[in-house]
């Protein structure tokens, strides 16, 4: 048996050797100087825009207002002793505890509820649209929304409408009789006639103090009651605005240009008890039954109650919740989009298995959906916590000057301490360092969580 040979000797039974794969070279090879050259510009920018400002702020925080004297930790001690800065610290704690949680919860609800509806994408688009609005524009929008005047502020327009549906406001706030009028104070803001009324004599109830522009719509020129007594003994009267534009009118006399007090309530009172009640018509005329003979007529205080002007949204007690509401309006869409993306990756067979095992939708949501979305919820919550720690724009724009101290936060106090009328750069730098110290743990938590997720 012969063995195959080649020109140089016996053949290799394993066949020809495979050529060695070419070794890939990195773009920069082994030249470290080239690597440093590529990174130099980024390192310069990082040092100039991040490292240097942080280092200088820490250095400046240990000096006094002028920057020439060493103050030690006095600036940091002032953060926790100055009343206005303490308010900012407390408000920041409220922001961190409330705003991220509410925005995340709303985002979760929106993402889950819109998952199965046909118009869910359109709804998500509408909810996410505020993210395209700058903080400055959002602050201006909500400054108008929270206007105290119901004719301008949407929030109070809605609130007043709901309130007036259950508790009607007085129609003639500020109305009052003159000393020459036959009315006297009756206690509690009401007015009484000076003498009992009779069917033989018309009852006259003149008032002043109502601007013609604020008279009820539909009010017509007042009509003087008939001098002839009614056959059934009823008592007739007129309540009117005893005021003529341009002057010339006569007191206690119904003049041609004077308007009736449409809708004013008139009560007949005997021994402190209401015997009869009437409401004036468009011309101010009213009529009481014969049982009101010999009673005193009373205009109850409800006629003169000031109109309800809504809630002081930007007052000292509600300004912080109101601003948090505007922040949630902006960022709930951000939370919804991220949570919806996480919800799309949830295995549907797990949800179906839970339903087959008898779980209702609430149990599926609480025991399956939420635990599976926990990493996404953590991302959203931590991101919003970092965001609200440095909130500034909304508070500065929405809070009026009278309530800015009550809505104060650390970022706003940093601006006021550094650039305000009583600027103290040492305190401002200390507040900046405090904000950095507060943000760093949240950032480290987020980085650790991301690394843990990558190792899975």
C-alpha positions in Angstrom: 0.0 0.0 0.0 1.6 3.3 -1.1 1.4 6.6 0.7 0.6 9.7 -1.4 3.4 12.1 -1.5 4.0 15.6 -2.6 6.9 17.2 -4.2 8.5 18.0 -0.9 7.7 14.8 1.0 4.8 12.9 2.4 1.3 14.5 2.4 -0.2 15.8 5.6 -3.0 13.5 6.5 -4.9 16.3 8.2 -5.0 18.4 5.0 -3.6 21.8 4.3 -3.3 24.2 7.4 -6.0 26.9 7.5 -4.6 30.5 7.1 -4.5 32.4 10.4 -7.3 35.0 10.9 -6.0 38.5 10.5 -5.8 40.3 13.9 -8.2 43.3 14.1 -6.6 46.5 15.1 -8.4 49.2 17.1 -8.9 52.5 15.4 -6.3 54.1 17.7 -4.0 51.1 17.9 -1.7 51.3 20.8 -0.9 55.0 20.6 -2.1 56.5 23.9 -1.4 60.0 22.8 -4.0 59.7 20.1 -6.5 58.5 22.6 -5.8 61.4 24.9 -6.1 63.8 21.9 -9.6 62.6 21.1 -10.6 62.8 24.8 -8.9 66.1 25.5 -11.7 68.4 24.2 -14.3 66.5 26.2 -12.2 66.6 29.3 -11.6 70.3 28.9 -15.3 71.0 28.6 -16.1 68.6 31.5 -13.6 70.4 33.7 -14.6 73.9 32.7 -18.4 73.3 32.9 -18.7 70.8 35.7 -15.6 70.2 37.8 -14.4 73.8 38.2 -17.9 75.2 39.1 -18.4 72.5 41.7 -14.9 73.0 43.2 -15.3 76.8 43.2 -18.7 76.6 44.8 -17.4 74.4 47.6 -14.5 76.8 48.1 -16.7 79.9 48.0 -19.2 78.4 50.5 -16.6 78.7 53.3 -16.2 82.5 52.9 -18.2 85.4 54.0 -20.4 87.8 52.0 -17.5 89.8 50.6 -15.4 86.7 49.9 -12.4 88.1 51.7 -12.9 86.5 55.1 -13.0 82.8 56.0 -16.4 81.9 57.5 -16.0 78.2 58.1 -19.3 76.4 58.4 -21.2 79.5 59.3 -22.9 79.6 55.9 -24.0 76.0 56.3 -25.3 76.6 59.8 -27.3 79.5 58.5 -29.2 77.2 56.1 -30.7 75.4 59.1 -31.3 78.5 61.2 -32.6 81.1 58.7 -36.4 81.0 58.5 -36.8 81.6 54.8 -34.2 78.9 54.0 -35.9 76.4 56.3 -39.2 77.0 54.5 -37.4 76.2 51.2 -36.0 73.0 52.7 -39.4 71.9 54.0 -41.0 72.7 50.6 -38.3 70.7 48.8 -39.1 67.8 51.1 -42.8 68.1 50.1 -41.9 68.3 46.5 -39.7 65.2 46.6 -42.4 63.2 48.6 -45.4 64.2 46.6 -44.7 65.3 43.0 -42.8 62.2 41.7 -45.2 59.8 43.4 -48.3 61.5 42.0 -46.8 61.8 38.5 -45.7 58.2 38.5 -49.0 57.0 39.8 -50.9 58.9 37.1 -48.5 57.7 34.4 -49.1 54.1 35.5 -52.9 54.5 35.5 -52.9 56.2 32.1 -50.6 53.5 30.6 -52.7 50.6 31.9 -56.1 52.1 31.1 -55.2 53.1 27.6 -53.5 49.8 26.7 -56.6 48.2 25.3 -58.6 51.1 23.9 -58.5 52.0 20.2 -57.9 55.6 20.8 -55.1 54.9 23.4 -52.4 56.3 21.1 -54.2 59.6 20.6 -54.8 59.9 24.3 -51.1 59.3 25.1 -50.2 61.9 22.5 -52.4 64.5 24.2 -51.1 63.6 27.7 -47.5 63.8 26.5 -47.9 67.1 24.6 -47.2 69.3 27.7 -43.7 67.9 27.7 -43.2 70.0 24.5 -44.0 73.2 26.5 -41.1 74.9 28.3 -41.2 75.5 32.0 -41.5 79.2 31.3 -44.5 78.8 29.1 -46.1 76.3 31.5 -45.6 78.7 34.4 -47.3 81.6 32.5 -50.2 79.3 31.5 -50.8 78.2 35.1 -50.4 81.7 36.5 -53.4 82.5 34.4 -55.2 79.3 35.3 -54.9 80.1 39.0 -56.0 83.8 38.6 -58.3 84.8 41.5 -60.9 86.5 39.2 -63.3 83.8 38.0 -63.7 85.8 34.7 -60.0 85.2 34.0 -58.8 82.1 36.0 -60.1 78.7 34.6 -59.7 77.0 38.0 -61.8 79.5 39.9 -64.3 79.7 37.0 -65.0 76.0 37.4 -64.9 76.1 41.2 -67.3 79.1 41.3 -69.7 77.4 38.9 -69.8 74.2 41.0 -70.2 76.3 44.2 -73.0 78.4 42.8 -74.9 75.3 41.8 -75.3 74.4 45.4 -75.1 77.8 47.2 -76.4 80.8 45.4 -74.6 84.1 46.0 -76.3 87.2 47.0 -77.5 89.4 44.2 -76.8 92.8 45.7 -73.5 92.8 47.6 -72.9 96.2 49.1 -76.5 97.4 48.8 -77.7 99.5 51.8 -80.3 102.1 52.7 -79.7 105.8 53.2 -80.6 107.5 56.5 -83.6 109.1 54.8 -84.9 105.7 53.7 -87.6 103.9 55.8 -85.2 101.0 56.6 -83.0 100.3 59.6 -80.4 97.7 60.4 -82.0 94.5 61.5 -79.0 92.6 62.8 -76.7 90.1 61.0 -76.6 92.2 57.9 -80.3 92.4 57.3 -82.6 95.5 57.1 -86.1 96.0 58.6 -88.8 98.6 57.9 -89.2 101.2 60.6 -93.0 100.6 60.9 -95.4 97.8 60.3 -96.9 97.5 56.8 -100.5 97.8 55.9 -102.6 96.8 52.9 -103.8 100.4 52.8 -100.4 101.8 52.1 -97.8 100.6 49.6 -94.5 99.2 51.0 -91.5 101.0 49.7 -88.0 99.4 50.0 -85.4 101.7 48.4 -81.7 100.9 48.5 -78.5 102.4 47.1 -74.9 101.1 46.8 -75.3 98.9 43.7 -73.5 99.9 40.6 -75.8 99.9 37.6 -73.5 97.6 35.7 -73.9 95.0 38.4 -77.6 95.0 38.4 -79.2 91.6 37.5 -79.7 91.0 33.9 -83.3 91.6 32.9 -83.9 94.3 35.5 -86.5 96.8 34.3 -87.4 100.3 35.4 -89.1 100.2 38.7 -92.9 100.4 38.9 -94.5 102.3 41.8 -97.2 100.2 43.6 -100.8 101.0 43.1 -102.3 103.4 45.7 -105.6 101.5 45.7 -105.6 98.6 48.2 -106.1 95.1 46.7 -109.6 93.6 47.2 -108.2 90.5 48.9 -106.1 92.5 51.4 -102.7 91.6 49.9 -99.8 93.9 50.5 -98.1 95.4 47.5 -94.7 97.0 47.4 -91.6 97.9 45.4 -87.9 97.3 46.0 -85.7 99.4 43.8 -82.4 101.1 43.4 -83.1 104.7 44.5 -80.4 106.2 42.3 -80.6 108.2 39.1 -77.6 108.6 36.8 -76.6 112.2 36.6 -78.5 113.1 39.7 -81.9 114.8 39.9 -83.8 111.9 41.4 -85.9 112.2 44.6 -85.3 110.0 47.6 -88.1 107.5 48.5 -89.8 108.1 45.2 -89.7 105.8 42.2 -88.3 107.8 39.4 -88.5 106.9 35.8 -84.9 105.9 35.2 -84.5 103.9 38.4 -84.3 100.1 38.2 -86.1 97.5 40.2 -84.1 95.1 42.4 -85.0 92.0 40.5 -85.0 88.8 42.6 -84.5 90.4 46.0 -86.1 88.4 48.8 -88.6 90.1 51.1 -89.8 88.6 54.4 -92.7 89.5 56.6 -91.7 89.1 60.2 -93.9 89.1 63.3 -92.3 88.5 66.8 -89.1 87.3 65.2 -90.9 84.7 63.0 -91.2 84.8 59.3 -94.9 84.9 58.3 -94.6 85.2 54.5 -91.9 85.5 51.9 -91.9 87.1 48.5 -89.4 87.7 45.7 -89.4 90.9 43.7 -90.0 90.8 39.9 -88.0 92.4 37.2 -89.5 95.8 38.0 -89.0 95.4 41.7 -92.6 94.8 42.5 -93.6 92.2 45.1 -96.8 91.0 46.8 -97.4 89.5 50.2 -100.6 87.7 51.5 -103.1 89.3 53.8 -101.5 87.4 56.7 -98.6 89.9 56.5 -100.8 92.7 57.7 -99.1 94.6 60.6 -95.7 92.8 60.2 -92.3 94.3 59.7 -90.7 93.7 56.3 -87.2 92.4 56.4 -84.5 92.2 53.7 -82.5 89.2 54.8 -78.7 89.2 54.8 -78.6 86.6 52.0 -79.5 89.4 49.6 -76.3 91.2 50.4 -73.8 88.4 50.7 -70.7 89.0 48.7 -70.4 86.9 45.6 -68.2 83.8 45.9 -64.9 84.4 44.1 -63.5 81.0 44.4 -60.3 79.7 46.1 -57.1 81.6 46.6 -55.0 79.0 44.7 -51.9 81.2 45.0 -52.4 82.1 48.6 -50.0 81.1 51.3 -51.7 77.8 52.2 -52.3 76.5 48.7 -49.5 77.9 46.5 -47.2 74.9 46.8 -49.9 72.3 46.0 -51.1 74.4 43.1 -47.6 74.6 41.6 -47.1 70.8 42.2 -50.3 70.4 40.2 -48.8 72.2 37.2 -45.7 70.1 37.5 -47.7 66.9 37.4 -49.6 68.2 34.4 -46.3 68.5 32.6 -44.5 65.3 33.7 -47.4 62.7 33.9 -47.0 62.2 30.2 -43.3 61.5 30.5 -44.1 58.9 33.2 -46.9 57.4 31.1 -44.7 56.9 27.9 -41.9 55.2 29.8 -44.3 52.9 31.7 -46.2 52.1 28.6 -43.0 51.0 26.9 -42.3 48.8 29.9 -45.8 47.5 29.8 -45.4 46.5 26.2 -42.6 44.1 27.1 -44.5 42.4 29.9 -45.2 38.7 28.9 -48.9 38.4 28.1 -48.9 34.7 29.1 -48.3 35.7 32.7 -51.3 38.0 32.7 -53.5 35.4 31.0 -52.3 32.7 33.4 -53.3 34.8 36.4 -56.8 35.4 34.9 -57.2 31.7 34.2 -56.3 31.0 37.8 -59.3 33.2 38.8 -57.7 36.5 39.5 -59.7 39.6 38.8 -58.3 42.6 37.0 -57.4 44.5 40.2 -55.5 41.4 41.5 -53.7 41.0 38.1 -52.7 44.7 38.2 -51.6 44.6 41.8 -49.9 41.2 42.0 -48.6 40.7 38.5 -48.4 44.0 36.4 -47.0 46.3 39.1 -44.2 43.8 40.3 -43.2 43.2 36.7 -43.1 47.0 36.1 -41.1 47.7 39.2 -37.8 48.4 37.4 -39.5 50.9 35.1 -41.4 52.5 37.9 -38.1 52.9 39.8 -36.5 54.6 36.8 -39.4 57.1 36.4 -39.5 57.8 40.2 -35.8 58.4 40.6 -35.7 60.6 37.5 -38.5 62.7 38.7 -37.0 63.0 42.2 -33.7 64.3 40.7 -35.8 66.7 38.6 -37.8 68.2 41.5 -34.8 68.6 43.7 -33.8 71.5 41.4 -37.2 72.8 40.5 -37.0 76.6 39.9 -38.9 77.9 36.9 -42.5 77.0 37.9 -42.1 78.3 41.4 -40.5 81.6 40.3 -43.1 82.3 37.6 -46.3 81.0 39.2 -46.0 82.2 42.8 -46.9 85.9 43.1 -44.5 88.1 45.1 -46.8 88.0 48.2 -46.7 84.2 48.3 -43.2 83.5 47.0 -41.8 83.1 50.5 -44.4 80.5 51.2 -43.6 78.6 48.0 -39.9 79.0 48.3 -37.6 76.0 47.3 -33.9 75.5 47.5 -33.2 76.3 43.8 -35.2 79.6 44.1 -33.5 80.4 47.4 -30.1 79.8 45.7 -31.1 82.4 43.1 -32.3 84.9 45.7 -29.3 84.4 48.0 -26.9 84.8 45.1 -28.4 87.5 43.0 -31.2 89.1 45.2 -31.2 92.5 46.7 -29.4 91.1 49.9 -27.1 88.8 47.9 -24.7 86.6 50.0 -22.6 84.5 47.7 -21.3 82.4 50.6 -24.8 81.3 51.5 -25.8 80.8 47.9 -22.8 78.6 47.3 -23.6 76.6 50.5 -27.1 76.0 49.2 -25.7 74.9 45.8 -23.4 72.4 47.6 -26.4 71.2 49.7 -28.4 70.6 46.5 -25.4 68.6 45.1 -25.2 66.5 48.2 -28.9 65.8 48.1 -28.8 64.8 44.4 -25.7 62.5 44.6 -27.2 59.7 46.7 -30.2 59.5 44.3 -27.8 59.4 41.3 -25.7 56.6 42.9 -28.9 54.6 43.6 -29.9 55.0 40.0 -26.5 54.0 38.7 -26.3 50.9 40.9 -29.8 49.9 39.9 -28.9 50.2 36.2 -25.7 48.1 36.7 -27.7 45.5 38.5 -30.2 45.4 35.6 -27.4 45.0 33.1 -25.9 42.0 34.9 -29.1 40.1 34.7 
